[in-house]
Amino acid sequence: MATRPRVLFLSQCLPYPPHSGVASRTFNILKQLHIGYDVDLVAFSRTSHQPDRAARDAARDALQAVAAFVAEPTPIPNEHSALRRLWDHLRSVFSGRAYTYYEYESGAFSDRLHALLRARSPALVHLDSPDLHRWLPELGEVPVACTHHDIESELLRRRARRLSPGVLGRYLLLQAARIERLERELCPRLALNVMMSEVDAQRLRVLAPGAATVVVPNGTDTEYFQPNGVGSVAGRVAFVGPTYSHPNRDAVEFLLQEIWPKLRAADPSATLHLIGRNTPEDRARYAAEPGVSALGYVPDIRPALAQARCCVVPIRVGGGTRLKILDAWAMGKAVVSTPIGCEGLDAVDGENILIRDAPDAIADALLEVLRDSRLRAHLERNGRRTATETYSWPAVGERIRSAYGELLPQ
């Protein structure tokens, strides 16, 4: 039996359960790489994904099914110490380095990585985010492919533009400049930069001339997410996403403050379900809005999605591509999105989605979908077709395995 190539997979999150954007992407890419490679996973863990040791252990056990080896996960140090968080920011300010260089500094992670490298050498390294760039000097002479879930410098600038002038906005712009410098210097030296969309790939090539790129979009499990024949609820709108993520939090605030009141004024029977983890304080505040239910974290979002007549994606800050749209399409759901929300996807206004920007226009589009059954059925049909033909995980997996195969010695 031929020996399979070995991939060292370094991740900024422990991708289980795969119920949020980056975790879902990372888990499914790991699963697809496991088809053709022996994968060694060395990962940090986040409190928003695994709040305690028991959750980390359960996630590690589950990931054994999609990796040859899973190292003990390493909690991100500054998530457990306010003093360490402050120290990381101060070091960034005075050193000129990007904050992430210090955020992912960990003796425990170093020990686990070096123990694995002493035991066996990888043929290829998958770096699941440029945030982990501090570990590149430890890897030796081996091809490195780095996933860019977005263009981080651009994401920070978009976020800063949404803030009123002040210290936080200036600090975000400072970090954006440092990360942009890192992107310019690092990306041309990598064997491959794995991008979510051609939009992001073009941006990176302009930012870092000479950078080798390949587009491996996000995907969706079209067997798990599919129309189930359950009737939707009249007037029901759904938003999916945890609000510990800044783009999602901003989207929910935008939706509740500027869009939802307009829709409810036109249709007082309309209801909104917010699906995804929130703090107890935020859940109470959201649920106090007329017609709004904050469901919080649910282990299976399909029943809640099945009830929706329309999914709304009022994202104003972000990059990459939106798994929430892909999952909704796979479920055969009509979607209304901002241009940024569907950026980089094969989204065609009026065919598989309605794309609107201003609050009034988004509210009008939601009403149109809720009231016009022919339009809704048209969007549902074409959305499902887009998901199955372009964004199924097996199709995405074949693309990344092929790209990685070209990096290996022949």
C-alpha positions as CSV (number, residue, x, y, z in Angstrom):
1,M,0.0,0.0,0.0
2,A,1.4,3.4,-1.1
3,T,2.3,5.9,1.7
4,R,0.1,8.9,1.6
5,P,1.6,12.4,1.7
6,R,1.5,14.0,5.2
7,V,0.1,17.4,5.8
8,L,0.8,19.5,8.9
9,F,-2.4,21.5,9.5
10,L,-1.9,24.5,11.8
11,S,-5.2,26.1,12.9
12,Q,-6.1,29.2,14.9
13,C,-9.2,27.4,16.1
14,L,-10.2,23.9,17.1
15,P,-12.8,23.3,14.4
16,Y,-15.5,21.4,16.2
17,P,-18.4,21.6,16.4
18,P,-18.5,23.2,12.9
19,H,-21.3,25.6,13.7
20,S,-19.7,28.9,12.9
21,G,-18.2,30.3,9.7
22,V,-14.4,29.8,10.2
23,A,-14.9,26.6,12.2
24,S,-17.2,25.1,9.5
25,R,-14.8,26.0,6.7
26,T,-11.8,24.6,8.6
27,F,-13.6,21.4,9.6
28,N,-14.7,20.6,6.1
29,I,-11.4,21.4,4.5
30,L,-9.8,19.1,7.1
31,K,-12.3,16.5,6.2
32,Q,-11.7,16.8,2.5
33,L,-7.9,16.8,2.8
34,H,-8.1,13.6,4.9
35,I,-9.5,11.9,1.8
36,G,-6.1,12.2,0.1
37,Y,-3.6,13.0,2.8
38,D,-2.6,11.9,6.3
39,V,-3.2,15.1,8.3
40,D,-1.6,16.1,11.6
41,L,-3.7,18.8,13.3
42,V,-2.1,21.2,15.8
43,A,-4.6,23.8,16.8
44,F,-5.4,26.6,19.2
45,S,-8.8,26.6,20.9
46,R,-11.2,29.5,21.5
47,T,-13.5,30.0,24.4
48,S,-16.3,31.0,22.0
49,H,-16.0,27.5,20.5
50,Q,-14.9,25.4,23.5
51,P,-15.5,27.1,26.8
52,D,-13.8,24.6,29.0
53,R,-11.5,21.5,29.2
54,A,-14.4,19.1,28.7
55,A,-15.5,20.8,25.5
56,R,-11.9,20.8,24.2
57,D,-11.5,17.1,24.9
58,A,-14.8,16.3,23.2
59,A,-13.8,18.3,20.1
60,R,-10.4,16.6,20.0
61,D,-12.1,13.2,20.2
62,A,-14.5,14.1,17.4
63,L,-11.7,15.4,15.1
64,Q,-9.9,12.0,15.3
65,A,-12.3,10.9,12.6
66,V,-11.0,13.4,10.1
67,A,-7.3,13.6,10.9
68,A,-4.5,11.0,11.4
69,F,-3.4,12.8,14.5
70,V,-4.9,15.6,16.7
71,A,-2.5,17.3,19.2
72,E,-3.9,18.4,22.5
73,P,-5.5,21.8,21.8
74,T,-3.9,25.0,23.1
75,P,-6.1,27.7,24.6
76,I,-5.3,31.1,23.3
77,P,-3.4,32.6,26.2
78,N,-4.9,36.1,26.2
79,E,-8.4,34.8,26.3
80,H,-7.8,33.7,29.9
81,S,-5.9,36.7,31.2
82,A,-6.8,40.4,30.8
83,L,-3.2,41.2,31.8
84,R,-1.8,39.1,29.0
85,R,-4.2,40.7,26.5
86,L,-3.0,44.2,27.5
87,W,0.6,43.0,27.3
88,D,0.0,41.6,23.8
89,H,-1.4,44.9,22.6
90,L,1.4,47.0,24.2
91,R,4.0,44.8,22.6
92,S,2.4,45.3,19.3
93,V,2.2,49.1,19.7
94,F,5.9,49.4,20.6
95,S,7.4,46.7,18.5
96,G,5.8,47.6,15.1
97,R,4.6,44.0,14.7
98,A,1.0,43.0,14.0
99,Y,-1.0,42.1,17.2
100,T,-1.6,38.6,16.0
101,Y,2.2,37.8,16.3
102,Y,1.8,38.1,20.1
103,E,-1.8,36.8,20.4
104,Y,-0.6,33.3,19.2
105,E,2.6,33.2,21.2
106,S,2.4,30.1,23.4
107,G,5.0,27.8,25.0
108,A,2.5,25.0,25.1
109,F,1.7,25.3,21.4
110,S,5.5,25.5,20.7
111,D,6.1,22.2,22.6
112,R,3.3,20.4,20.8
113,L,4.4,21.6,17.4
114,H,8.1,20.7,18.0
115,A,7.2,17.3,19.4
116,L,5.3,16.5,16.2
117,L,8.1,17.8,13.9
118,R,10.6,15.7,15.7
119,A,8.4,12.6,15.2
120,R,7.8,13.1,11.5
121,S,8.3,15.6,8.7
122,P,5.4,16.9,6.7
123,A,5.4,17.0,2.9
124,L,3.3,20.2,3.1
125,V,2.1,22.7,5.7
126,H,-1.5,24.0,5.7
127,L,-1.5,27.3,7.6
128,D,-5.2,28.0,8.3
129,S,-4.7,31.8,8.7
130,P,-1.8,34.3,8.3
131,D,-2.5,35.1,11.9
132,L,-0.2,32.1,12.7
133,H,2.7,33.6,10.8
134,R,5.0,33.7,13.9
135,W,5.4,29.9,13.6
136,L,6.7,29.9,10.0
137,P,10.4,30.0,11.0
138,E,9.9,26.7,12.9
139,L,8.7,24.7,9.9
140,G,11.9,24.3,7.9
141,E,12.1,23.9,4.1
142,V,8.6,22.7,3.3
143,P,6.0,24.1,1.0
144,V,3.4,26.2,2.9
145,A,-0.1,26.9,1.7
146,C,-1.9,29.6,3.7
147,T,-5.7,30.1,3.8
148,H,-7.0,33.7,3.8
149,H,-10.5,33.7,5.2
150,D,-10.6,37.3,4.1
151,I,-8.1,40.1,3.4
152,E,-7.5,41.0,7.0
153,S,-6.1,44.5,6.5
154,E,-9.1,45.4,4.3
155,L,-11.5,43.9,6.9
156,L,-9.9,46.1,9.7
157,R,-10.2,49.2,7.6
158,R,-13.8,48.5,6.8
159,R,-14.5,48.1,10.5
160,A,-12.6,51.3,11.4
161,R,-14.7,53.2,8.9
162,R,-17.9,52.1,10.8
163,L,-16.6,53.7,14.0
164,S,-16.9,57.3,15.1
165,P,-13.5,59.0,15.3
166,G,-11.6,57.9,18.4
167,V,-8.9,55.8,19.9
168,L,-10.3,52.5,18.8
169,G,-10.7,53.5,15.2
170,R,-7.1,54.8,15.1
171,Y,-5.8,51.6,16.7
172,L,-7.6,49.5,14.1
173,L,-6.1,51.5,11.3
174,L,-2.7,51.1,12.9
175,Q,-3.2,47.3,13.0
176,A,-4.5,47.4,9.4
177,A,-1.3,49.1,8.2
178,R,0.9,46.5,10.0
179,I,-1.1,43.6,8.7
180,E,-1.0,45.0,5.2
181,R,2.8,45.2,5.5
182,L,2.8,41.6,6.7
183,E,0.6,40.6,3.7
184,R,2.9,42.4,1.3
185,E,6.1,40.7,2.6
186,L,4.8,37.3,3.5
187,C,2.4,36.2,0.8
188,P,4.9,36.2,-2.2
189,R,7.1,33.9,-0.1
190,L,4.4,31.3,0.4
191,A,4.1,28.4,-2.0
192,L,0.3,29.1,-2.3
193,N,-2.3,31.5,-1.0
194,V,-5.7,29.9,-0.8
195,M,-8.4,32.5,-1.3
196,M,-12.2,32.4,-0.7
197,S,-13.1,34.2,-3.9
198,E,-11.6,35.6,-7.1
199,V,-12.4,39.1,-5.6
200,D,-10.1,38.4,-2.7
201,A,-7.5,36.8,-5.0
202,Q,-7.4,39.9,-7.2
203,R,-7.0,42.1,-4.1
204,L,-4.2,40.1,-2.8
205,R,-2.3,40.0,-6.1
206,V,-2.5,43.8,-6.2
207,L,-1.4,44.1,-2.6
208,A,1.4,41.5,-2.9
209,P,2.6,41.3,-6.5
210,G,4.0,37.8,-7.2
211,A,1.8,36.0,-4.7
212,A,0.7,32.6,-6.0
213,T,-3.1,32.3,-5.5
214,V,-5.8,29.7,-5.9
215,V,-9.5,30.2,-5.3
216,V,-11.0,27.5,-3.1
217,P,-14.4,28.9,-2.1
218,N,-16.3,28.1,1.0
219,G,-18.8,25.3,0.6
220,T,-21.9,23.8,2.1
221,D,-23.0,20.3,2.9
222,T,-25.8,19.9,0.3
223,E,-26.8,16.5,1.8
224,Y,-27.1,17.9,5.3
225,F,-28.7,21.1,4.2
226,Q,-31.5,20.5,1.8
227,P,-35.2,21.4,1.3
228,N,-37.1,19.1,3.7
229,G,-40.7,19.6,2.6
230,V,-41.6,21.3,5.9
231,G,-43.8,24.4,5.2
232,S,-42.4,27.8,6.1
233,V,-44.1,30.2,8.5
234,A,-45.8,33.2,6.9
235,G,-43.9,36.4,7.5
236,R,-40.9,34.6,9.0
237,V,-37.4,36.1,8.4
238,A,-34.2,34.5,9.7
239,F,-30.6,35.7,10.4
240,V,-27.9,33.2,11.1
241,G,-24.7,34.0,12.9
242,P,-23.1,34.3,16.4
243,T,-22.8,37.9,17.5
244,Y,-19.4,37.4,19.1
245,S,-18.2,37.9,15.5
246,H,-18.0,41.6,14.8
247,P,-19.5,41.5,11.3
248,N,-22.5,39.5,12.6
249,R,-23.0,41.8,15.6
250,D,-22.9,44.9,13.3
251,A,-25.3,43.2,11.0
252,V,-27.8,42.5,13.7
253,E,-27.6,46.0,15.1
254,F,-28.1,47.4,11.6
255,L,-31.1,45.0,11.0
256,L,-32.8,45.8,14.3
257,Q,-32.2,49.6,14.3
258,E,-32.7,50.5,10.6
259,I,-34.4,47.7,8.7
260,W,-36.7,45.8,11.0
261,P,-38.8,48.8,12.1
262,K,-39.5,49.6,8.5
263,L,-40.6,46.1,7.7
264,R,-42.8,45.8,10.8
265,A,-44.5,49.1,9.9
266,A,-45.5,47.6,6.6
267,D,-46.3,44.2,7.9
268,P,-46.9,44.0,11.7
269,S,-47.3,40.2,11.5
270,A,-43.7,39.7,10.4
271,T,-41.4,37.8,12.7
272,L,-37.6,37.6,12.9
273,H,-35.6,34.7,14.3
274,L,-31.9,35.3,15.3
275,I,-30.1,32.0,15.2
276,G,-26.6,31.9,16.8
277,R,-24.8,32.4,20.1
278,N,-25.3,35.7,21.9
279,T,-24.5,36.9,25.4
280,P,-27.5,36.7,27.8
281,E,-27.6,40.5,27.8
282,D,-27.8,40.8,24.1
283,R,-30.4,38.0,23.8
284,A,-32.6,39.9,26.2
285,R,-32.2,43.1,24.3
286,Y,-32.8,41.6,20.9
287,A,-35.9,39.7,22.1
288,A,-37.4,42.9,23.5
289,E,-37.8,44.2,19.9
290,P,-41.3,43.7,18.4
291,G,-41.6,40.3,16.6
292,V,-38.0,39.3,17.4
293,S,-37.0,36.0,18.9
294,A,-33.3,35.4,19.8
295,L,-32.9,31.7,19.7
296,G,-29.2,31.7,20.7
297,Y,-27.1,28.7,20.0
298,V,-28.9,25.7,18.5
299,P,-27.0,22.5,17.7
300,D,-29.0,22.0,14.5
301,I,-30.1,25.1,12.7
302,R,-32.1,23.3,10.0
303,P,-35.5,23.3,11.8
304,A,-35.3,27.0,12.4
305,L,-34.1,27.6,8.8
306,A,-36.9,25.5,7.4
307,Q,-39.5,27.8,9.0
308,A,-38.1,30.9,7.4
309,R,-39.6,32.3,4.2
310,C,-36.5,34.5,3.7
311,C,-33.0,34.7,5.1
312,V,-31.5,38.2,5.5
313,V,-27.7,38.9,5.4
314,P,-27.3,42.6,6.2
315,I,-23.5,42.4,6.5
316,R,-21.7,45.7,6.2
317,V,-18.2,44.7,7.3
318,G,-16.3,41.6,6.2
319,G,-14.5,39.6,3.5
320,G,-14.3,36.1,2.3
321,T,-17.6,34.4,1.4
322,R,-20.6,33.8,3.6
323,L,-21.4,30.3,4.7
324,K,-24.8,31.6,5.9
325,I,-25.8,32.3,2.3
326,L,-24.5,28.9,1.1
327,D,-26.3,27.0,3.8
328,A,-29.5,29.0,3.1
329,W,-29.2,28.3,-0.7
330,A,-28.6,24.6,0.0
331,M,-31.8,24.6,2.1
332,G,-33.7,26.1,-0.8
333,K,-34.3,29.4,0.9
334,A,-34.7,32.9,-0.6
335,V,-32.0,35.3,0.5
336,V,-31.8,39.1,0.7
337,S,-28.2,40.4,1.2
338,T,-26.1,43.5,1.1
339,P,-23.5,43.7,-1.7
340,I,-20.7,43.0,0.9
341,G,-22.7,40.1,2.4
342,C,-22.6,38.2,-0.9
343,E,-19.3,39.5,-2.2
344,G,-17.3,36.9,-4.0
345,L,-20.2,34.4,-4.4
346,D,-21.9,33.5,-7.7
347,A,-24.8,35.7,-6.7
348,V,-27.0,37.1,-9.4
349,D,-29.6,39.7,-8.3
350,G,-33.1,38.6,-9.1
351,E,-32.0,35.1,-10.0
352,N,-30.7,33.4,-6.8
353,I,-30.7,36.3,-4.4
354,L,-31.9,39.9,-4.0
355,I,-29.0,42.4,-3.4
356,R,-29.8,45.7,-1.8
357,D,-27.7,48.2,0.2
358,A,-29.9,50.9,1.8
359,P,-32.1,50.0,4.8
360,D,-35.3,51.0,2.9
361,A,-34.4,48.9,-0.1
362,I,-33.5,45.9,2.1
363,A,-36.9,46.2,4.0
364,D,-38.7,46.4,0.6
365,A,-36.9,43.4,-0.7
366,L,-37.8,41.3,2.3
367,L,-41.5,42.3,2.0
368,E,-41.4,41.4,-1.7
369,V,-40.1,37.9,-0.9
370,L,-42.5,37.4,1.9
371,R,-45.5,38.4,-0.2
372,D,-44.7,37.2,-3.7
373,S,-44.7,33.4,-3.8
374,R,-43.6,33.2,-7.4
375,L,-40.5,35.3,-6.8
376,R,-39.8,33.3,-3.6
377,A,-40.0,30.0,-5.5
378,H,-37.8,31.3,-8.2
379,L,-35.1,32.4,-5.8
380,E,-35.4,29.1,-3.8
381,R,-34.9,27.0,-6.9
382,N,-32.0,28.8,-8.3
383,G,-30.3,29.1,-4.9
384,R,-30.4,25.4,-4.4
385,R,-29.0,24.8,-7.9
386,T,-26.1,27.2,-7.2
387,A,-25.3,25.4,-4.0
388,T,-25.3,21.9,-5.5
389,E,-23.5,22.8,-8.7
390,T,-20.8,25.1,-7.4
391,Y,-20.4,25.0,-3.6
392,S,-20.8,21.4,-2.5
393,W,-17.9,20.4,-0.2
394,P,-16.8,17.4,-2.4
395,A,-16.4,19.8,-5.3
396,V,-14.5,22.3,-3.1
397,G,-12.4,19.4,-1.7
398,E,-11.4,18.2,-5.1
399,R,-10.1,21.7,-5.9
400,I,-7.9,22.0,-2.8
401,R,-6.5,18.4,-3.0
402,S,-5.6,19.1,-6.7
403,A,-3.9,22.4,-5.8
404,Y,-1.9,20.8,-3.0
405,G,-0.9,17.9,-5.1
406,E,0.9,20.3,-7.5
407,L,3.0,21.6,-4.6
408,L,4.4,18.1,-3.7
409,P,7.6,16.7,-5.3
410,Q,6.8,14.7,-8.3
